[in-house]
Amino acid sequence: MRYDWLDEYLMAKPAVTKDLQVEWNWIRYHIGGKMFAAILLDDDDKPVYINLKLEPTEGEFLRGQYADIIPGYYSDKRCWNSVMPDGAVPDELLKSLLDKSYRLVLAGFSRKKRREILGLTACGAVCAECPLYKNVCEGCNEANGKVFHAPAGKACPIFACCEKKGCGLCGECSDMPCGVWRDTRDPSLSDEQFEAGIRERAGRMRF
Protein backbone atom coordinates (compact mmCIF):
# COMPACT_ATOMS: atom_id res chain seq x y z
CA MET A 1 0.00 0.00 0.00
CA ARG A 2 1.45 3.38 -1.00
CA TYR A 3 -0.24 5.22 1.89
CA ASP A 4 2.16 3.85 4.49
CA TRP A 5 1.41 6.81 6.78
CA LEU A 6 -2.26 5.90 7.18
CA ASP A 7 -2.23 3.94 10.46
CA GLU A 8 -0.04 6.47 12.27
CA TYR A 9 -2.11 9.35 10.92
CA LEU A 10 -5.40 7.88 12.09
CA MET A 11 -4.15 6.73 15.49
CA ALA A 12 -2.85 10.25 16.19
CA LYS A 13 -6.39 11.60 16.15
CA PRO A 14 -8.00 12.18 19.56
CA ALA A 15 -9.76 9.18 21.13
CA VAL A 16 -9.28 6.84 18.16
CA THR A 17 -9.16 3.09 18.75
CA LYS A 18 -8.70 0.24 16.29
CA ASP A 19 -9.39 -3.45 16.09
CA LEU A 20 -9.27 -6.32 13.62
CA GLN A 21 -12.66 -7.61 12.52
CA VAL A 22 -11.51 -11.19 12.01
CA GLU A 23 -14.51 -12.45 10.04
CA TRP A 24 -14.08 -9.76 7.39
CA ASN A 25 -10.32 -9.24 7.80
CA TRP A 26 -10.81 -5.51 8.21
CA ILE A 27 -8.63 -3.24 10.32
CA ARG A 28 -11.23 -0.83 11.70
CA TYR A 29 -10.71 2.62 13.18
CA HIS A 30 -13.30 3.90 15.65
CA ILE A 31 -14.24 7.09 17.43
CA GLY A 32 -16.59 6.57 20.36
CA GLY A 33 -17.02 2.93 19.32
CA LYS A 34 -18.21 3.81 15.81
CA MET A 35 -16.14 3.04 12.73
CA PHE A 36 -15.02 5.97 10.61
CA ALA A 37 -12.37 4.23 8.48
CA ALA A 38 -11.14 0.75 7.66
CA ILE A 39 -8.39 -1.02 5.75
CA LEU A 40 -9.85 -4.05 3.98
CA LEU A 41 -7.39 -6.93 3.65
CA ASP A 42 -7.34 -9.91 1.30
CA ASP A 43 -6.57 -13.51 2.25
CA ASP A 44 -2.86 -12.69 2.20
CA ASP A 45 -3.42 -9.70 4.53
CA LYS A 46 -2.68 -7.20 1.78
CA PRO A 47 -4.84 -4.04 1.60
CA VAL A 48 -7.42 -4.06 -1.16
CA TYR A 49 -9.56 -1.04 -0.15
CA ILE A 50 -9.56 1.86 2.28
CA ASN A 51 -13.12 2.59 3.38
CA LEU A 52 -14.24 5.99 4.65
CA LYS A 53 -17.46 7.93 5.12
CA LEU A 54 -18.46 11.13 3.33
CA GLU A 55 -21.54 13.20 2.73
CA PRO A 56 -23.37 11.51 -0.18
CA THR A 57 -23.01 14.44 -2.59
CA GLU A 58 -19.27 14.77 -1.98
CA GLY A 59 -18.71 11.04 -2.32
CA GLU A 60 -20.60 10.98 -5.61
CA PHE A 61 -18.60 13.95 -6.91
CA LEU A 62 -15.23 12.41 -6.01
CA ARG A 63 -16.13 9.07 -7.56
CA GLY A 64 -16.69 10.98 -10.78
CA GLN A 65 -13.26 12.62 -10.48
CA TYR A 66 -11.13 9.62 -9.49
CA ALA A 67 -11.32 6.11 -10.91
CA ASP A 68 -9.63 4.92 -7.69
CA ILE A 69 -12.61 5.97 -5.54
CA ILE A 70 -15.61 3.66 -5.84
CA PRO A 71 -18.83 3.05 -3.87
CA GLY A 72 -18.06 1.52 -0.49
CA TYR A 73 -17.29 -2.18 -0.68
CA TYR A 74 -19.61 -4.22 1.55
CA SER A 75 -20.93 -0.95 3.00
CA ASP A 76 -23.79 1.51 2.63
CA LYS A 77 -22.89 2.86 -0.79
CA ARG A 78 -24.76 6.11 -0.21
CA CYS A 79 -22.33 7.29 2.47
CA TRP A 80 -19.31 5.00 2.30
CA ASN A 81 -16.55 5.03 -0.29
CA SER A 82 -13.63 2.72 -1.06
CA VAL A 83 -10.25 4.08 -2.09
CA MET A 84 -7.73 1.88 -3.89
CA PRO A 85 -4.64 1.50 -1.67
CA ASP A 86 -2.21 1.79 -4.59
CA GLY A 87 -4.16 4.25 -6.71
CA ALA A 88 -3.64 7.83 -7.80
CA VAL A 89 -5.59 9.69 -5.12
CA PRO A 90 -3.14 12.32 -3.75
CA ASP A 91 -1.97 11.79 -0.19
CA GLU A 92 -3.19 15.19 0.97
CA LEU A 93 -6.63 14.58 -0.51
CA LEU A 94 -6.89 11.20 1.20
CA LYS A 95 -5.88 12.78 4.52
CA SER A 96 -8.57 15.41 4.03
CA LEU A 97 -11.18 12.73 3.29
CA LEU A 98 -10.18 10.73 6.38
CA ASP A 99 -10.44 13.93 8.45
CA LYS A 100 -13.94 14.51 7.11
CA SER A 101 -14.95 10.93 7.86
CA TYR A 102 -13.69 11.28 11.44
CA ARG A 103 -15.59 14.53 11.96
CA LEU A 104 -18.72 13.20 10.30
CA VAL A 105 -18.93 10.17 12.58
CA LEU A 106 -18.04 12.23 15.66
CA ALA A 107 -20.79 14.71 14.80
CA GLY A 108 -23.32 11.88 14.98
CA PHE A 109 -23.01 11.86 18.76
CA SER A 110 -24.77 14.32 21.06
CA ARG A 111 -22.86 17.45 22.08
CA LYS A 112 -22.26 16.10 25.57
CA LYS A 113 -21.15 12.71 24.27
CA ARG A 114 -18.68 14.34 21.85
CA ARG A 115 -17.04 16.14 24.76
CA GLU A 116 -16.96 12.95 26.83
CA ILE A 117 -15.39 10.96 24.01
CA LEU A 118 -12.66 13.54 23.48
CA GLY A 119 -12.16 14.21 27.19
CA LEU A 120 -12.60 17.94 26.62
CA THR A 121 -14.77 20.75 27.89
CA ALA A 122 -16.63 23.06 25.51
CA CYS A 123 -13.63 25.40 25.41
CA GLY A 124 -11.07 22.64 24.86
CA ALA A 125 -9.79 22.46 28.43
CA VAL A 126 -9.14 19.09 30.08
CA CYS A 127 -10.93 18.96 33.43
CA ALA A 128 -8.95 15.90 34.51
CA GLU A 129 -5.77 18.02 34.48
CA CYS A 130 -7.23 20.65 36.83
CA PRO A 131 -6.32 20.31 40.53
CA LEU A 132 -9.87 21.40 41.42
CA TYR A 133 -11.52 18.60 39.45
CA LYS A 134 -13.61 16.28 41.66
CA ASN A 135 -12.65 18.48 44.59
CA VAL A 136 -14.03 22.00 44.35
CA CYS A 137 -15.57 21.35 40.94
CA GLU A 138 -17.25 18.25 39.53
CA GLY A 139 -16.31 19.16 35.98
CA CYS A 140 -17.79 21.08 33.07
CA ASN A 141 -19.51 18.16 31.37
CA GLU A 142 -20.85 16.69 34.58
CA ALA A 143 -22.17 20.05 35.82
CA ASN A 144 -23.55 21.12 32.42
CA GLY A 145 -21.24 24.11 32.47
CA LYS A 146 -22.20 25.29 35.97
CA VAL A 147 -18.63 25.21 37.19
CA PHE A 148 -17.00 26.96 40.12
CA HIS A 149 -15.94 30.06 38.17
CA ALA A 150 -19.32 30.56 36.43
CA PRO A 151 -21.93 33.08 37.64
CA ALA A 152 -23.98 31.62 40.52
CA GLY A 153 -26.59 29.21 39.23
CA LYS A 154 -25.60 29.75 35.60
CA ALA A 155 -23.44 27.94 33.09
CA CYS A 156 -20.05 29.24 32.03
CA PRO A 157 -20.65 31.77 29.20
CA ILE A 158 -18.49 29.71 26.83
CA PHE A 159 -20.47 26.55 27.57
CA ALA A 160 -23.75 28.45 27.22
CA CYS A 161 -22.63 29.89 23.88
CA CYS A 162 -21.82 26.41 22.56
CA GLU A 163 -25.21 25.12 23.64
CA LYS A 164 -26.97 28.08 22.02
CA LYS A 165 -25.12 27.54 18.73
CA GLY A 166 -25.56 23.76 18.82
CA CYS A 167 -21.83 23.11 19.06
CA GLY A 168 -20.25 20.44 21.21
CA LEU A 169 -16.96 22.29 21.20
CA CYS A 170 -15.87 25.82 20.39
CA GLY A 171 -13.70 24.25 17.69
CA GLU A 172 -16.85 23.53 15.70
CA CYS A 173 -17.56 27.27 15.46
CA SER A 174 -15.96 29.50 12.82
CA ASP A 175 -15.79 32.39 15.31
CA MET A 176 -13.36 30.66 17.67
CA PRO A 177 -11.75 32.24 19.64
CA CYS A 178 -14.39 34.92 20.04
CA GLY A 179 -15.07 37.75 22.45
CA VAL A 180 -16.73 35.35 24.91
CA TRP A 181 -13.35 33.74 25.51
CA ARG A 182 -11.81 37.09 26.33
CA ASP A 183 -14.73 38.13 28.52
CA THR A 184 -14.23 35.03 30.67
CA ARG A 185 -10.48 35.49 31.03
CA ASP A 186 -8.85 34.43 34.28
CA PRO A 187 -7.61 37.77 35.68
CA SER A 188 -4.63 36.07 37.30
CA LEU A 189 -3.10 35.30 33.89
CA SER A 190 -0.70 37.57 32.08
CA ASP A 191 -1.39 38.49 28.47
CA GLU A 192 1.23 35.96 27.34
CA GLN A 193 -0.22 33.18 29.50
CA PHE A 194 -3.75 33.93 28.32
CA GLU A 195 -2.81 33.87 24.62
CA ALA A 196 -0.78 30.67 25.11
CA GLY A 197 -3.78 29.07 26.80
CA ILE A 198 -6.01 29.99 23.89
CA ARG A 199 -3.58 28.45 21.42
CA GLU A 200 -3.29 25.27 23.47
CA ARG A 201 -7.05 24.79 23.86
CA ALA A 202 -7.75 25.68 20.24
CA GLY A 203 -5.13 23.19 19.12
CA ARG A 204 -6.90 20.36 20.93
CA MET A 205 -10.06 21.07 18.97
CA ARG A 206 -8.55 21.09 15.47
CA PHE A 207 -8.75 17.60 14.01
Legacy VTK file of the C-alpha trace (Angstrom):
# vtk DataFile Version 3.0
C-alpha trace
ASCII
DATASET POLYDATA
POINTS 207 float
0.000 0.000 0.000
1.447 3.380 -0.999
-0.242 5.221 1.893
2.164 3.850 4.488
1.415 6.809 6.778
-2.256 5.904 7.177
-2.226 3.942 10.457
-0.035 6.473 12.271
-2.108 9.352 10.921
-5.403 7.879 12.092
-4.155 6.730 15.487
-2.845 10.251 16.189
-6.386 11.604 16.152
-8.000 12.181 19.561
-9.758 9.180 21.129
-9.275 6.844 18.156
-9.163 3.087 18.747
-8.701 0.241 16.288
-9.391 -3.451 16.086
-9.273 -6.325 13.619
-12.659 -7.614 12.517
-11.514 -11.194 12.010
-14.508 -12.449 10.037
-14.080 -9.760 7.387
-10.323 -9.239 7.804
-10.806 -5.512 8.210
-8.629 -3.237 10.324
-11.229 -0.831 11.702
-10.705 2.620 13.185
-13.297 3.903 15.648
-14.244 7.090 17.426
-16.588 6.571 20.359
-17.019 2.930 19.322
-18.212 3.813 15.811
-16.142 3.038 12.732
-15.022 5.973 10.605
-12.375 4.228 8.485
-11.143 0.748 7.662
-8.393 -1.017 5.753
-9.847 -4.050 3.979
-7.394 -6.926 3.655
-7.343 -9.910 1.304
-6.572 -13.511 2.253
-2.861 -12.694 2.203
-3.419 -9.700 4.530
-2.675 -7.200 1.778
-4.840 -4.045 1.604
-7.416 -4.055 -1.157
-9.557 -1.042 -0.153
-9.565 1.865 2.277
-13.123 2.587 3.383
-14.235 5.992 4.653
-17.462 7.926 5.119
-18.458 11.134 3.326
-21.536 13.198 2.734
-23.374 11.509 -0.182
-23.006 14.439 -2.593
-19.268 14.767 -1.983
-18.706 11.040 -2.322
-20.597 10.978 -5.611
-18.604 13.950 -6.913
-15.234 12.412 -6.010
-16.133 9.072 -7.556
-16.687 10.984 -10.779
-13.260 12.616 -10.485
-11.134 9.624 -9.486
-11.319 6.113 -10.905
-9.635 4.922 -7.689
-12.612 5.965 -5.542
-15.607 3.664 -5.838
-18.835 3.049 -3.870
-18.059 1.516 -0.487
-17.288 -2.183 -0.680
-19.606 -4.218 1.553
-20.931 -0.953 3.002
-23.790 1.514 2.629
-22.894 2.861 -0.785
-24.765 6.111 -0.211
-22.331 7.287 2.466
-19.307 4.995 2.295
-16.547 5.033 -0.290
-13.633 2.720 -1.065
-10.252 4.082 -2.091
-7.730 1.884 -3.890
-4.637 1.496 -1.672
-2.209 1.792 -4.594
-4.158 4.249 -6.712
-3.635 7.829 -7.799
-5.588 9.689 -5.123
-3.143 12.319 -3.746
-1.967 11.794 -0.191
-3.190 15.193 0.966
-6.630 14.581 -0.505
-6.890 11.203 1.204
-5.875 12.782 4.518
-8.572 15.408 4.031
-11.183 12.733 3.294
-10.180 10.735 6.378
-10.439 13.925 8.451
-13.935 14.505 7.111
-14.953 10.930 7.856
-13.693 11.284 11.440
-15.588 14.535 11.959
-18.724 13.204 10.298
-18.931 10.173 12.578
-18.043 12.226 15.661
-20.791 14.709 14.795
-23.315 11.876 14.979
-23.013 11.857 18.765
-24.771 14.316 21.058
-22.858 17.447 22.078
-22.258 16.104 25.569
-21.148 12.714 24.268
-18.677 14.341 21.855
-17.045 16.143 24.756
-16.961 12.955 26.828
-15.391 10.956 24.011
-12.665 13.538 23.479
-12.156 14.209 27.191
-12.596 17.935 26.623
-14.769 20.748 27.894
-16.633 23.058 25.513
-13.630 25.402 25.406
-11.068 22.644 24.858
-9.794 22.464 28.432
-9.136 19.093 30.078
-10.933 18.961 33.425
-8.947 15.900 34.514
-5.773 18.016 34.482
-7.228 20.653 36.825
-6.318 20.306 40.529
-9.867 21.404 41.425
-11.515 18.600 39.446
-13.611 16.284 41.657
-12.647 18.477 44.588
-14.029 22.005 44.350
-15.567 21.349 40.940
-17.251 18.246 39.533
-16.315 19.162 35.976
-17.790 21.084 33.070
-19.509 18.162 31.370
-20.854 16.689 34.584
-22.172 20.053 35.815
-23.549 21.120 32.417
-21.244 24.111 32.473
-22.203 25.286 35.973
-18.630 25.212 37.194
-17.002 26.964 40.124
-15.939 30.058 38.166
-19.321 30.564 36.428
-21.926 33.083 37.641
-23.975 31.622 40.515
-26.589 29.205 39.228
-25.601 29.747 35.604
-23.435 27.937 33.087
-20.053 29.242 32.033
-20.654 31.766 29.200
-18.489 29.709 26.830
-20.474 26.552 27.568
-23.748 28.453 27.222
-22.628 29.891 23.883
-21.822 26.414 22.559
-25.206 25.120 23.643
-26.967 28.075 22.021
-25.121 27.540 18.731
-25.558 23.759 18.819
-21.827 23.106 19.061
-20.250 20.435 21.215
-16.955 22.293 21.202
-15.869 25.823 20.388
-13.697 24.251 17.693
-16.853 23.532 15.699
-17.561 27.271 15.462
-15.959 29.495 12.821
-15.791 32.392 15.309
-13.358 30.661 17.675
-11.753 32.239 19.636
-14.388 34.918 20.042
-15.065 37.753 22.455
-16.734 35.354 24.909
-13.351 33.741 25.514
-11.806 37.094 26.329
-14.727 38.130 28.518
-14.231 35.028 30.674
-10.485 35.489 31.026
-8.854 34.428 34.277
-7.613 37.772 35.675
-4.629 36.071 37.300
-3.102 35.297 33.888
-0.700 37.574 32.085
-1.390 38.492 28.474
1.230 35.965 27.343
-0.224 33.183 29.496
-3.750 33.927 28.318
-2.813 33.866 24.625
-0.778 30.673 25.110
-3.783 29.072 26.804
-6.013 29.993 23.886
-3.578 28.448 21.417
-3.292 25.274 23.470
-7.046 24.789 23.860
-7.751 25.683 20.239
-5.127 23.195 19.116
-6.895 20.364 20.930
-10.059 21.067 18.967
-8.550 21.091 15.471
-8.752 17.602 14.006
LINES 1 208
207 0 1 2 3 4 5 6 7 8 9 10 11 12 13 14 15 16 17 18 19 20 21 22 23 24 25 26 27 28 29 30 31 32 33 34 35 36 37 38 39 40 41 42 43 44 45 46 47 48 49 50 51 52 53 54 55 56 57 58 59 60 61 62 63 64 65 66 67 68 69 70 71 72 73 74 75 76 77 78 79 80 81 82 83 84 85 86 87 88 89 90 91 92 93 94 95 96 97 98 99 100 101 102 103 104 105 106 107 108 109 110 111 112 113 114 115 116 117 118 119 120 121 122 123 124 125 126 127 128 129 130 131 132 133 134 135 136 137 138 139 140 141 142 143 144 145 146 147 148 149 150 151 152 153 154 155 156 157 158 159 160 161 162 163 164 165 166 167 168 169 170 171 172 173 174 175 176 177 178 179 180 181 182 183 184 185 186 187 188 189 190 191 192 193 194 195 196 197 198 199 200 201 202 203 204 205 206
